[in-house]
Amino acid sequence: MSTATIVAQAGSIGPGLRRRVLITLCLTEITSWGILYYAFPVLAVSISADTGWSLPMITAAFSLSQLAAALTGIPVGAIIDRVGPRTVMTAGSVLAVPALIAVALAPNPVVFFAGWLAAGVAMGAVLYPPAFAALTRWFGTDHVKALMILTLSGGFASTVFAPLTAALVQQTDWRATYLTLTAVLAIVTIPAHLFGLTGTWPDPPTAATPADDDHAAVSRSPAFAMLVLASSLGAFAAFAGVFNLVPLLIERGFSPSLAALTLGLGGAGQVLGRIGYLPLITRTTARGRMVGTLAITAVATALFGCATTAFALIALSIGAGVVRGIMTLVKATAVTERWGATHYGRLNGLLSAPMVIVMALAPWGGTMLMTWTGSYARTYFVLAAIAGMAALAATATIPRSRSEVRGP
C-alpha cells in the first residue's frame, strides 16, 4: 500500500501543531535514548568495579529492561491508538525518574534489577514505537518525512549523551552520574511530553479495505507473521553484528581506538541511510525495500567475515550503517504500507515487541556464536545466513489481496 492511501485528517491539525509535536518528540527521543539506553554501556564497567557485581550480571539487568520494554509496547500501542500519546508518554517519563533513582542507589542486585525492570516499562512508553505512532497519526500523508526527521535527530542521542556520561563519571562516580542524568531526564521530558503533545488527536484514517479494519485478523495473518519473522531475524543479525564488530576488528589486527572509530563511522552511515530514504521510496515497493535491505545486510555481514584490510573493513562498516539507517525507516513504515494507519499503534507494538527482545539477546547470542564457531569471522558467516533467511521471509510480507505500488 502506498503511503498516499493514508487519509489525512482535516480540520484542527494545522502546521503549527505538527511542528510543535515533531520538535517535542525530537527533543525527548534524544534525551530518553541518551539517558535510558546509551548511558548504560558507558557506565557498566564502573558499576561492576564499584559494586563487585559481575559484568554479565549487570548486563542481564539491562537486558531485562529491554524485555520489559518489548512487552510494554503492546498495550502502549493500543492506548495511543485510542487516546493519543500525551498521557502514556508523560507517564513513562515520570516512571523513569524513580526507576533510575533506584538503579543509582541500589544497595544490592535485587534493587538494581527492580530498577531496570521499571526503567524498561518506562522505555516501552517513551522510545521510538510510541513516537512513531504519534507522528503517523498526526502527520497523515506526510508521516514518512516526519519519521525521517525524528530518526535523524534520535541518531544524535549517543553522540550527545555518551561523551556527557563519560565526562560526568570521570568527575564523580556512576551513582552520582545516574542521579544527574535522571534530573536532566525529568526536567526535559516530563514537561515536554505534558505540554508539547497537547492538541486534537485525530480520528483514525479510514481503512482502505474491511480486512485492514480488523486488527485482530491482521495480527493473525500469514503476511504479518512473516513480517515479524523477517524483522526479528534481521534485527538479530544486525545488532549481533554491531555488538561484535569491535572484537572482530581487534581480531583482524585493529587497535582498540581504530576499532572504536570504525564502529562510530557505522553510526554516521545510518544518518546517510535515513537521508536517502525519501528518494528510495519513489523508486521501490514496500516488499522490494525490505527484501533488498535484508539481502544487502546478509552480503555485507558475510563480507565482514572475509575482509582483512583496514580500508575494506572501514568501508563495510559505513555501508552496513547506511543499510541499518534505511532499515529503521523500512520497519517504521512497514505497517502503514501494508495495512494502513488505522491501527498503527497496536500493530506496530506487536511487530516491535519480538524485535526488541531479539535486540536485547543479540549481544549474548553473538558471543555464544563466537564460542561455538571459534572465531568472530566465522560468527559473521552465521549472522549472514540469518540475515539471508530474513530476506527470504520478507518476500511473503505483503497480504495476498494487496497489489503493490511505489511510494509517493
C-alpha positions as semicolon CSV with decimal commas, in nm:
position;residue;x (nm);y (nm);z (nm)
1;M;0,000;0,000;0,000
2;S;0,133;0,346;-0,089
3;T;0,160;0,599;0,187
4;A;-0,065;0,817;-0,028
5;T;-0,357;0,597;0,073
6;I;-0,333;0,717;0,432
7;V;-0,614;0,964;0,468
8;A;-0,509;1,294;0,625
9;Q;-0,737;1,421;0,893
10;A;-0,888;1,759;0,819
11;G;-0,970;2,048;1,045
12;S;-0,769;2,134;1,352
13;I;-0,439;1,963;1,266
14;G;-0,252;2,267;1,143
15;P;0,116;2,305;1,064
16;G;0,180;2,473;1,399
17;L;0,058;2,171;1,595
18;R;0,256;1,931;1,378
19;R;0,571;2,140;1,407
20;R;0,538;2,154;1,788
21;V;0,479;1,780;1,813
22;L;0,778;1,699;1,592
23;I;1,012;1,933;1,780
24;T;0,890;1,792;2,112
25;L;0,948;1,432;2,009
26;C;1,289;1,505;1,856
27;L;1,397;1,661;2,187
28;T;1,252;1,388;2,408
29;E;1,379;1,099;2,194
30;I;1,736;1,231;2,201
31;T;1,713;1,270;2,579
32;S;1,529;0,945;2,652
33;W;1,751;0,729;2,431
34;G;2,065;0,901;2,556
35;I;1,989;0,854;2,927
36;L;1,777;0,540;2,945
37;Y;1,975;0,341;2,687
38;Y;2,314;0,478;2,584
39;A;2,436;0,580;2,929
40;F;2,442;0,218;3,045
41;P;2,721;0,084;2,819
42;V;2,935;0,381;2,922
43;L;2,879;0,316;3,293
44;A;2,867;-0,065;3,304
45;V;3,237;-0,117;3,376
46;S;3,233;0,149;3,650
47;I;2,927;-0,013;3,809
48;S;3,099;-0,351;3,814
49;A;3,424;-0,211;3,953
50;D;3,249;-0,017;4,230
51;T;2,997;-0,280;4,341
52;G;3,186;-0,601;4,274
53;W;2,889;-0,732;4,078
54;S;2,992;-0,921;3,767
55;L;2,961;-0,751;3,429
56;P;2,741;-1,033;3,289
57;M;2,501;-0,992;3,581
58;I;2,485;-0,616;3,533
59;T;2,423;-0,663;3,161
60;A;2,149;-0,914;3,241
61;A;1,967;-0,645;3,439
62;F;1,980;-0,414;3,139
63;S;1,861;-0,695;2,910
64;L;1,568;-0,744;3,147
65;S;1,475;-0,381;3,088
66;Q;1,464;-0,444;2,714
67;L;1,232;-0,742;2,760
68;A;1,006;-0,525;2,978
69;A;1,009;-0,253;2,713
70;A;0,907;-0,504;2,447
71;L;0,609;-0,633;2,645
72;T;0,505;-0,283;2,750
73;G;0,498;-0,168;2,387
74;I;0,197;-0,387;2,303
75;P;-0,059;-0,223;2,538
76;V;0,106;0,117;2,487
77;G;0,035;0,098;2,114
78;A;-0,330;0,016;2,176
79;I;-0,367;0,304;2,423
80;I;-0,211;0,553;2,180
81;D;-0,447;0,440;1,904
82;R;-0,739;0,530;2,131
83;V;-0,636;0,844;2,319
84;G;-0,307;0,968;2,176
85;P;0,049;0,977;2,310
86;R;0,037;1,257;2,570
87;T;-0,080;1,059;2,872
88;V;0,124;0,745;2,815
89;M;0,450;0,921;2,719
90;T;0,422;1,160;3,014
91;A;0,357;0,867;3,247
92;G;0,659;0,687;3,103
93;S;0,881;0,990;3,169
94;V;0,750;1,016;3,525
95;L;0,810;0,645;3,590
96;A;1,165;0,668;3,454
97;V;1,267;0,903;3,736
98;P;1,217;0,671;4,038
99;A;1,334;0,378;3,826
100;L;1,673;0,538;3,757
101;I;1,698;0,661;4,115
102;A;1,654;0,300;4,226
103;V;1,930;0,195;3,985
104;A;2,161;0,471;4,108
105;L;2,108;0,400;4,478
106;A;2,075;0,020;4,458
107;P;2,244;-0,137;4,762
108;N;2,218;-0,488;4,619
109;P;2,146;-0,667;4,290
110;V;1,777;-0,721;4,375
111;V;1,708;-0,347;4,385
112;F;1,930;-0,295;4,079
113;F;1,726;-0,547;3,878
114;A;1,398;-0,399;4,005
115;G;1,509;-0,052;3,899
116;W;1,594;-0,170;3,548
117;L;1,266;-0,360;3,524
118;A;1,076;-0,037;3,597
119;A;1,305;0,154;3,360
120;G;1,218;-0,097;3,088
121;V;0,847;-0,029;3,135
122;A;0,925;0,342;3,102
123;M;1,126;0,279;2,783
124;G;0,831;0,098;2,630
125;A;0,626;0,414;2,682
126;V;0,874;0,677;2,560
127;L;1,113;0,540;2,295
128;Y;1,060;0,506;1,920
129;P;0,743;0,291;1,883
130;P;0,507;0,531;2,066
131;A;0,671;0,830;1,897
132;F;0,628;0,662;1,557
133;A;0,260;0,601;1,634
134;A;0,212;0,966;1,729
135;L;0,372;1,103;1,414
136;T;0,196;0,854;1,186
137;R;-0,147;0,969;1,307
138;W;-0,074;1,341;1,338
139;F;0,112;1,380;1,009
140;G;-0,110;1,167;0,787
141;T;0,031;1,152;0,434
142;D;0,346;1,340;0,545
143;H;0,437;1,083;0,809
144;V;0,740;0,940;0,625
145;K;0,916;1,276;0,621
146;A;0,833;1,328;0,990
147;L;0,968;0,982;1,080
148;M;1,287;1,053;0,886
149;I;1,343;1,379;1,076
150;L;1,274;1,208;1,409
151;T;1,516;0,921;1,347
152;L;1,782;1,161;1,219
153;S;1,762;1,358;1,542
154;G;1,743;1,041;1,751
155;G;2,068;0,931;1,594
156;F;2,243;1,205;1,791
157;A;2,143;1,055;2,127
158;S;2,464;0,859;2,165
159;T;2,668;1,146;2,018
160;V;2,541;1,380;2,289
161;F;2,498;1,157;2,593
162;A;2,781;0,903;2,565
163;P;3,053;1,172;2,596
164;L;2,847;1,360;2,858
165;T;2,807;1,043;3,063
166;A;3,179;0,966;3,033
167;A;3,269;1,318;3,145
168;L;3,036;1,302;3,445
169;V;3,161;0,965;3,568
170;Q;3,521;1,087;3,548
171;Q;3,434;1,378;3,777
172;T;3,211;1,189;4,023
173;D;3,106;0,821;4,021
174;W;2,843;0,613;3,844
175;R;2,577;0,669;4,111
176;A;2,608;1,048;4,104
177;T;2,620;1,035;3,725
178;Y;2,290;0,847;3,703
179;L;2,130;1,087;3,953
180;T;2,245;1,384;3,746
181;L;2,119;1,230;3,424
182;T;1,788;1,148;3,596
183;A;1,744;1,515;3,682
184;V;1,809;1,607;3,318
185;L;1,557;1,346;3,203
186;A;1,291;1,478;3,439
187;I;1,348;1,844;3,354
188;V;1,342;1,786;2,978
189;T;1,098;1,506;2,906
190;I;0,818;1,535;3,163
191;P;0,711;1,892;3,078
192;A;0,785;1,837;2,709
193;H;0,551;1,539;2,686
194;L;0,291;1,702;2,911
195;F;0,271;2,035;2,726
196;G;0,422;1,960;2,385
197;L;0,188;1,674;2,292
198;T;-0,135;1,862;2,350
199;G;-0,381;1,918;2,068
200;T;-0,654;1,733;1,889
201;W;-0,589;1,361;1,850
202;P;-0,727;1,281;1,504
203;D;-0,971;1,003;1,440
204;P;-0,800;0,704;1,279
205;P;-0,789;0,720;0,899
206;T;-1,048;0,517;0,716
207;A;-0,928;0,166;0,639
208;A;-0,872;0,104;0,270
209;T;-1,044;-0,235;0,292
210;P;-1,265;-0,407;0,551
211;A;-0,981;-0,651;0,616
212;D;-0,749;-0,364;0,718
213;D;-1,004;-0,251;0,977
214;D;-0,985;-0,583;1,165
215;H;-0,661;-0,553;1,360
216;A;-0,705;-0,895;1,521
217;A;-0,732;-1,064;1,181
218;V;-0,431;-0,870;1,052
219;S;-0,218;-0,974;1,351
220;R;-0,303;-1,341;1,283
221;S;-0,245;-1,323;0,908
222;P;0,043;-1,508;0,739
223;A;0,177;-1,181;0,597
224;F;0,202;-1,024;0,944
225;A;0,365;-1,337;1,085
226;M;0,628;-1,328;0,809
227;L;0,682;-0,956;0,870
228;V;0,751;-1,028;1,238
229;L;0,983;-1,315;1,145
230;A;1,176;-1,117;0,883
231;S;1,211;-0,811;1,107
232;S;1,322;-1,015;1,409
233;L;1,580;-1,222;1,222
234;G;1,712;-0,909;1,054
235;A;1,734;-0,724;1,386
236;F;1,924;-1,011;1,547
237;A;2,176;-1,031;1,263
238;A;2,230;-0,654;1,253
239;F;2,261;-0,596;1,627
240;A;2,475;-0,902;1,695
241;G;2,698;-0,776;1,415
242;V;2,724;-0,428;1,567
243;F;2,798;-0,553;1,919
244;N;3,068;-0,791;1,795
245;L;3,228;-0,554;1,544
246;V;3,499;-0,420;1,778
247;P;3,614;-0,771;1,882
248;L;3,616;-0,875;1,514
249;L;3,827;-0,575;1,418
250;I;4,072;-0,636;1,702
251;E;4,090;-0,999;1,586
252;R;4,181;-0,858;1,242
253;G;4,467;-0,653;1,394
254;F;4,295;-0,317;1,457
255;S;4,396;-0,118;1,763
256;P;4,111;-0,065;2,013
257;S;4,093;0,306;1,925
258;L;4,074;0,240;1,549
259;A;3,813;-0,030;1,608
260;A;3,601;0,214;1,811
261;L;3,637;0,480;1,539
262;T;3,526;0,229;1,275
263;L;3,221;0,144;1,481
264;G;3,141;0,515;1,510
265;L;3,166;0,561;1,134
266;G;2,893;0,300;1,102
267;G;2,673;0,533;1,305
268;A;2,746;0,812;1,059
269;G;2,640;0,575;0,781
270;Q;2,300;0,538;0,948
271;V;2,242;0,912;0,910
272;L;2,320;0,888;0,538
273;G;2,079;0,597;0,502
274;R;1,794;0,786;0,666
275;I;1,855;1,093;0,450
276;G;1,836;0,875;0,138
277;Y;1,511;0,703;0,235
278;L;1,270;0,955;0,079
279;P;1,420;0,926;-0,272
280;L;1,428;0,548;-0,231
281;I;1,054;0,510;-0,170
282;T;0,970;0,676;-0,502
283;R;1,157;0,403;-0,690
284;T;1,078;0,088;-0,493
285;T;0,790;-0,105;-0,340
286;A;0,747;-0,191;0,028
287;R;0,845;-0,553;-0,034
288;G;1,138;-0,452;-0,253
289;R;1,279;-0,220;0,012
290;M;1,258;-0,480;0,288
291;V;1,392;-0,769;0,082
292;G;1,667;-0,550;-0,063
293;T;1,791;-0,410;0,267
294;L;1,793;-0,752;0,434
295;A;1,970;-0,910;0,137
296;I;2,235;-0,637;0,139
297;T;2,269;-0,686;0,515
298;A;2,340;-1,055;0,451
299;V;2,604;-0,977;0,188
300;A;2,772;-0,707;0,397
301;T;2,777;-0,932;0,704
302;A;2,939;-1,213;0,505
303;L;3,199;-0,971;0,370
304;F;3,292;-0,877;0,727
305;G;3,392;-1,240;0,770
306;C;3,611;-1,226;0,456
307;A;3,766;-0,879;0,457
308;T;4,107;-0,834;0,614
309;T;4,232;-0,488;0,510
310;A;4,158;-0,177;0,716
311;F;4,015;0,008;0,415
312;A;3,771;-0,270;0,330
313;L;3,653;-0,314;0,689
314;I;3,601;0,060;0,741
315;A;3,411;0,087;0,412
316;L;3,196;-0,211;0,512
317;S;3,118;-0,052;0,849
318;I;2,997;0,267;0,681
319;G;2,799;0,072;0,420
320;A;2,636;-0,150;0,681
321;G;2,543;0,163;0,875
322;V;2,371;0,306;0,568
323;V;2,164;-0,011;0,538
324;R;2,074;-0,005;0,910
325;G;1,961;0,355;0,873
326;I;1,732;0,261;0,585
327;M;1,604;-0,043;0,773
328;T;1,495;0,171;1,069
329;L;1,251;0,355;0,841
330;V;1,153;0,041;0,648
331;K;1,033;-0,109;0,976
332;A;0,875;0,216;1,098
333;T;0,659;0,233;0,784
334;A;0,601;-0,140;0,736
335;V;0,255;-0,146;0,894
336;T;0,117;0,159;0,714
337;E;0,245;0,040;0,377
338;R;0,066;-0,292;0,413
339;W;-0,245;-0,229;0,626
340;G;-0,276;0,148;0,654
341;A;-0,260;0,362;0,968
342;T;-0,598;0,274;1,119
343;H;-0,448;0,050;1,389
344;Y;-0,084;0,152;1,356
345;G;-0,006;0,181;1,729
346;R;-0,147;-0,161;1,815
347;L;0,004;-0,345;1,517
348;N;0,341;-0,172;1,542
349;G;0,355;-0,263;1,911
350;L;0,302;-0,629;1,819
351;L;0,569;-0,601;1,548
352;S;0,821;-0,421;1,770
353;A;0,795;-0,650;2,074
354;P;0,982;-0,952;1,933
355;M;1,231;-0,721;1,761
356;V;1,321;-0,555;2,091
357;I;1,353;-0,896;2,255
358;V;1,599;-1,028;1,996
359;M;1,790;-0,697;2,009
360;A;1,826;-0,749;2,384
361;L;1,951;-1,105;2,329
362;A;2,176;-1,018;2,034
363;P;2,494;-0,930;2,232
364;W;2,473;-1,255;2,427
365;G;2,377;-1,452;2,116
366;G;2,669;-1,315;1,918
367;T;2,908;-1,410;2,195
368;M;2,765;-1,763;2,208
369;L;2,806;-1,795;1,831
370;M;3,169;-1,690;1,862
371;T;3,223;-1,958;2,127
372;W;3,055;-2,216;1,905
373;T;3,232;-2,123;1,580
374;G;3,571;-2,048;1,734
375;S;3,623;-1,702;1,579
376;Y;3,443;-1,376;1,519
377;A;3,499;-1,409;1,144
378;R;3,304;-1,737;1,130
379;T;3,039;-1,583;1,354
380;Y;2,970;-1,325;1,084
381;F;2,910;-1,600;0,829
382;V;2,641;-1,744;1,057
383;L;2,489;-1,399;1,104
384;A;2,490;-1,353;0,726
385;A;2,292;-1,676;0,687
386;I;2,038;-1,548;0,943
387;A;2,003;-1,221;0,751
388;G;1,957;-1,422;0,432
389;M;1,670;-1,615;0,593
390;A;1,519;-1,279;0,695
391;A;1,533;-1,160;0,332
392;L;1,363;-1,479;0,219
393;A;1,086;-1,436;0,479
394;A;1,040;-1,074;0,369
395;T;0,923;-1,189;0,025
396;A;0,599;-1,310;0,187
397;T;0,515;-0,999;0,391
398;I;0,256;-0,846;0,156
399;P;-0,109;-0,953;0,203
400;R;-0,222;-1,167;-0,090
401;S;-0,513;-0,935;-0,165
402;R;-0,288;-0,628;-0,186
403;S;-0,136;-0,505;-0,510
404;E;0,196;-0,328;-0,458
405;V;0,262;0,025;-0,571
406;R;0,560;0,251;-0,528
407;G;0,567;0,524;-0,269
408;P;0,464;0,881;-0,347
